[in-house]
Structure formats: C-alpha cells, structure tokens
Amino acid sequence: MKKASARVDDPDMLPEYEVPKHATRGKYAARFKAKTGCYLVSVDLALREYFPDDAAVNGALLMVAQAAERAGSIRSRRKTA
C-alpha cells in the first residue's frame, strides 16, 4: 500500500500529480531564510478563510504579540536603537 503524501489533502492538487519518492520536505528552507530573512510556516487549511495571505497572518500575529507585551506576559525580542 502506498504511503499518503502530505499534498493529498490539498484541493488544488490533482490526483495524477505524484510526489517523487526522493523529494525532501524543507530542502530549501534554510536557503530561503538566509536570502529573505523570513521563516516558512504552515497554516492549517481550516484557517485559509480567515488568513488568505501572509499579510493577514502577520497582522494578526503582530496584534497578539503587542497585546501580550502590554499585558506583560511576554517581552519583545526586537532590538531598540
């Protein structure tokens, strides 16, 4: 029996697209981060309705972080000049 791929749940992925057995998850993540300074994260498909793009995710996370900072439950790691 074939092992199910992580892409099977993607509605945009057609069944005839097969992921090669030699494919490595996250193979280029370190290179991407080094060039862009960004992290890659996976957002649950159920949240796509609320967070359609990276700007929506970043805006929501920034609001949560600022509220937590004001409440004193976290400290910022941002460098102050």
Protein Blocks (a to p, Z undefined) as FASTA:
>chain_A
ZZddfklmpmklcfklccdfkbcghklmmmmmmmnopacddddfklmmmmmbfklmmmmm
mmmmmmmmmnopaccfbdcZZ
